[in-house]
Amino acid sequence: MACLLGAAATLVQAGAKIEQWATPAGARVVFVESRVVPILDVQVDFAAGGAYAPADKTGLAGLTRSLLDMGAGGLDEEKIADRLADIGARLGGGADLDRASISLRSLSSPREREAALELMRLVLQQPAFPAAVLDREKARTIAGIRESDTRPASIAAKRFFAALYPEHPYGRSATVESVERITREDVAAFYRAHYGARRAVISIIGDLSRAEAEEIARRLTEGLPDAPAEVSLPETAMPARNTVRVDHPATQAHIHLGLPAVRRGDPDYIPLLVGNYILGGGGFVSRLMKEVREKRGYAYSVYSYFQPQKQPGPFQVGLQTKREQARDALKVVEDVLADFLARGPSEEELGAARRNLADGFPLRIDSNRKLLEYLAVIGFYNLPLSYLDDFPRKVEAVTVADIRAAFARHVKPEHFVTVIVAGD
């Protein structure tokens, strides 16, 4: 196994050759031929994430995706699971704000590969959406919502996104009422409208040729619904600076601070990523961790990150602290942010961040499964095919001035939203 991982890492360091084309039905395909292990990985991403669901039926996108492999092509969920087990294959995936995904991992030997791909084809093209299964999944979802609405961490996350995106689909969370409204026809209609080939990106990596990959992509997309091409999501608006306080009996205050910040593919993302490693993304070496935890003991953990999306995704700082010291902890966070925005990192901090991100990058793509995740992002968000090769070079080129300028463009305190749950 160690030899295989070493071989995979060597392949990636040498530069994985990513090929791209479109199927006759209109789906985009990204492909890497990798003969290191006898495995095939396929992922199909649709522009069918939560942001595309109607406001009064939030949760529809996730339910539709979850039901795909719970009955299809005359097979119920147990038969699908049994067939997957018989051939040692695995279906996965999920839904986020922008996309809904279904993935397959299979041996590349002809018998197992063909059986697995046929199951994936049925799930993609002939989902049954059984009424009884929908009722069960709705009940499970509603129970989860009711439970999460009692937990301060979940409450804080929902209120934070609602405050960040008050008039945008990114700010919506499923409620008991919105899920209860969803019918089987809603699910079927959402599938027909959003699971078409022209809204799909297929990522393939594994032990097969370009010609075989072309046939797989054609086979998986030729029977999809005749859905229209993707419709752009509405533009986000920057919120006014405000603080939302939510009463809760918890002993720990949950604090989120941030704003809508960056789109996927924005050239500022690399300097933002490097700068954020120094600010709050680098664990114990980050400034926030040193100031909030090590010097003052206000929190066990404090973090920050950028989450790029089709529309500007959030920059977020988060921590938990004793409720009676929430104000003091938040003041430290705000002071660290203000200083970083004003001065940026030191050259020493920058050098350490560049080494960690650039030198550690091969380990983040040293297997087909990890590489598939990057392929899917590259394909879905139309990033350059040279992204994997460019990343270390671009990280190494980032300067203190680049970080200060990028943060000045994307992290503006006048738009900060702060949510505090259970703070005094």
N, C-alpha and C positions, 0 to 999 in steps of 0.2 A: 504493500500500500504506500509506503514512504517513497518508493521508487516512482510509482505512478504519480503521486503528488508533485514530486520533483520534476518529472517530465512535463506535467501540466504547467507548472510555474515557468519552466524554461520556454515553453510554447508561447505563453502570454507575454513574457519579457521580450521575446523576439518579435512580437506584434501579431495578434490574431487577425487574419484576413477576413474582413467582414464584407460579404457580398449583399447586394440589394436589387430587388426587382418587384414587379407587380404581377399578380395573378390575372388571368383573363376576366375574372369577376370584379377586379378592382382593388383587392387587398394588397397592402404593401408587405414585403417579406424581407427580413434580414437573416443572414445565414452565415454560420461558421462551420467549416468542415474540421472535425477533430477526431483523429483516429487513436487517441491515447487510450481510451477505455471503450468497451463495446456497449455504449449507452447512447440512446437518443433522448433529447429533451426538446419539447415543443411547447410554446406558449402562444396563445391567441389573446390579444388585448383589443377590446372594443371601446369606442367612445360611448360608454354606457354606465358611467359612474353615478354616484349619488347626486351630483349637480344637475343631472339631466331629468331627474324625477319631478313631477308636479309638486308644488309647495304643499298642497293639502294631502299628499300621499308620500311624504318623505319616508324612506325605508323601502320603497318599491324597487329601487335598483339592487339593493342587497338581497332582497327576497328573490327577485328574478334570477340573479346569479346563483344563489344557493340551491334553487330548485332544478337547475339545468341537469345535474347528474343524479337526481332523485327519481328518475323515471324517464326513459327515452327509447324510441324505436321498438316499442313492444316489450321492453325490459323494465322491471321495477327496480328500486334502489338496491334490493338484496341481490338480484341477479347481476346487476352491474358490479357490485362489490365482489361477488363471487368470481366473476370472469376476470376482474383485475387481479384478484388473489391467485387465480390459476396460472396467470402468465407473469406474475411478479411485477406488474405495472402499478403506477400510482397516478391518480388524477388529483389536482389541487387547484388553487386559485382563490379569488375573492374579488371584492369591489372596494374602491376608495372614491374620492371625490370626482376624479377625472375618468377613470377606466374600470371596466370589469374584465377579469382575466380568468382563463382556464388553462391549466398547464398539464402536461403529460410527461412522465419519465418511464422509459421502457428499455429493455434490452434491444440491441440493434439486430439481433438474429432474425431472419425473415419471419418465422412463425410468430414469435412474440411481438415483433414490431407491427406486423399486419393486423393481428388481433387487437392490439392496443389502439392503433390508429382508427380501426373501424369503430371501436367503442367511443373514441373521441369524436368521430364524425357523427355518430348517432346523437350524442349529447349536444353537440353544437347545432345540428340541423333538424333533429326530430324530438325536441323535449316535449314531454307529455303534460307537465305541470299538473299532476294529480290533485284533485280537490282536497282529498283527505290529507295529503302531505302538506299542502298549502296551509290548511287549518292548523295542523300540528306545528308547522314552522312559525306561523303567526303567533300562536299561543306561547311558543318558546321565546320568540322575540319580545313579545309584550312582557313576559315574566322578567326577562333580562333588563328591559327598560325600567320597570318598576323597581327592581333591585338596585340598578345603577343610580337611580334618582335619589337613593338614600345615602350614597357614598360621596363624601366631599371631593374626592379626586375626580370622579365623573361629573359631578355638578360643576366644578371649576372648569373642566375642559369644555363642556357644552356652553357655559355662559361666556367663556373666553371667545369661542368662535362666533357666537351670536353677537357679541359686542364688536368683534373685529369686522364682521361682514353682515351688518344689520339688514341690508337690502339685497343680499346676494345669496345664491344657492349654497355657497361654501359655508354660510353661517347656520344652515338648517341642521337640526338633529331629529331623528325619528322620535315620535311620541306615541303613547298608547293610542291616542285618537287617530293619528295618521296611519298607523299600521292596521287598526281595526277597519278602516275604510277600504283597504286594498282587497280587490276581488280577483278571482282567477282570470277574468277577462282583462283586468288591468295588467296583470303579469304577462299574459299572452300578447297584449297590444304593445307593451313596452319592449318585449322581445322582438316583435315584428318591426318596430320603429327604429331599434338601436343595434340589433345584432346582424346587420348587413355587412357584406364584404367590403363595401366602400368606407365603412367605419372601423375596419379591422386592420391590425398589424400582427403578422405572424413572425415569431422568433424561433429559429431552429438552430440547434447546435448538436453535433454528434458524429457518430461513425457512419457517415453516408456521403454520397457525392452530390454535387450541385444538381444533376439531373434528377436524382431521387428526391432531393428537397423540393424541387419544382413540382414534382408529381404529388408529393404530400400536401403542399400548399394549395394546389389546384383542387385536390380531392376534398380538403377540409372546407373550402369556401364556395364551391360551385353550387351547393344546395342551400346556402344561407338565404334568409329572407331578402326580398328586393327593397331593402331599406334605403332611404336617401343618404347622401353623403353627410358627414358630420356638420352640425350647425354650431357656430362659435358660441361659447359661453358669454354671458354679459360681462361687461367691464366691471371691475371692482372700483369702489370709491374709498378714499382714505378717510378713516374716522377722525372725529375731533378727539383731542385728548380727554380721557375721562377715567374714573375709577368706579368699579362696581363692587359693592360689598354685599355678601350673602350670609345671613345668619345661619349657624349650624352648631350643634352642641359638641362637635369634635374637639379634642384637646390640641390637635395640630391644625394650624392655619395652612391652607393651600393657596399659593400665590402664582399667578401667571401675569406676565407683562410682555407686550409686543405690539406688532402692527403688520398689515399686509406689506410684503417687502419685495419679492423677486419672482419672476417667471422662470420656468424651465427654459434653458437655452440662452438666458441673458449672459452677455460676456462678463458682467461683473460677478457672476456666481463664484468663479475661482478665487478672486481676492476676498470675497465675502466668506468663503469656506475657510481659507487660510486664516483670516482675521478672527473668525469665530472659534477656531481651534484654540487660539490664544485667549480669547475672551471667556468662553464658557463651554467649549466643545471638547477640550483636551483632558477632561478628568481632573486628576489631582494637580496637573501642571497649569491649569487655567487660572486666570485672575479671579474670577468669581469664586472658585473653590477656595483659593488661598485667603481671600478677604472675608468671605461669609462663613466658611467652615473652620479653616485652620487658625485664623487670627481671633475669631470671635465666638466660634462654636454655635452659631445660630441655626445651622442646618447640617444634617448628615450628608445631603447631596444638593447641589445646585447646578443647573445646566443652562445652556442656550443652544439654539440651532436655527438654521434656515431650512424651510421645506418648500422648494420651488414647485409650482403647479402650472397648468395652462394659463391661468390668470395668476397674478401675484400671490404666492403662498406666504405663510406667516414667518416672521422672525419672532422667536419666543424665548423668554427666560422663565424658568420654573423652579420652585423650591417649596419645601414644607418646613415649617418652624413652629415652635410653641406659640400659641395664639397670643400670649401676652407680650411676645417680642416681635410680632409681625411687623409693626411699624418700623422698628429699628432695623430689622433685617432688610425690609424693602428700601429703606434709606441707603443702606450700604450698597445694594444692587444698583440703585439709581446713581449713586456717586461713582461706582466703578464704570458704569456705562458712560456717564458724562465725561469722565477722564479719558476713556478709550476713544470716544468720538472726537475729543479735542486734540489728543496727542497721538493716538494710534499706538501700535506696539513698539517695543524696543527692537533694535537690530538683533540682539541675542534671542529674544522671544521669537522673532520671525525666522531666524535660522533653524531653531529647534522645530518649529511648526512645519517648515518646508521639508526638513529631513524626515519627520514622522509621516507626513502625508504622501510624499513622493516615494520614499523608500518602502513604505508599507503597502503601497498600492498593489503590487503583484500578489500579495497575500489575500487581497480582497477579490481577486479574480483568478484564483489558482485551481478552480474546479469548474466543470461544465455548468453545474447548478448556479454557482455564483456569477459566472460569465453570462448565463441566460438572463439574469436579472438586469444586468447592464445592457444587454442586447435589446431587451424589451423597452427599456427607457429610451435608448437611442432611436429605436424604430418608432415608438409611439409619439415621441416629442420632436421627431425630425432633427435630431442632433447629427453633427458630422460623423461620417463613418470612421473618421480618424480620431474620434473622441478618446478611445483607450490609449492610443499612442500619444496624443497631445497632452493628456492630463498631467503626467509627471513633469513634462517640460514647462507647461504653463504654471504649475505650482512653483517650480524652481525660479521662474521669472518674476514672481510677485514681489513688489517692493512695499516699503512702509507707506510711501505716497499713494500707491495703488489701493491699499487697504483703507487709508483715510478717505480717499476720494469715493470709493465704492460705498463705504458706510455712510458718508455724507449724503449720497444720492438715495440710499434705500432705507436708512434707519434714522428717522426724523422724530425727535422727542415730542414735537407738537402734535403727533398723531398716535402717541403711545396709549394703549388701552391696558388698564390694570384690573384684574379680577382677584378679589380676596374672599375666600370662603372660610368661615370660622375664625376670623381675626377680631381681636378686641378693638 
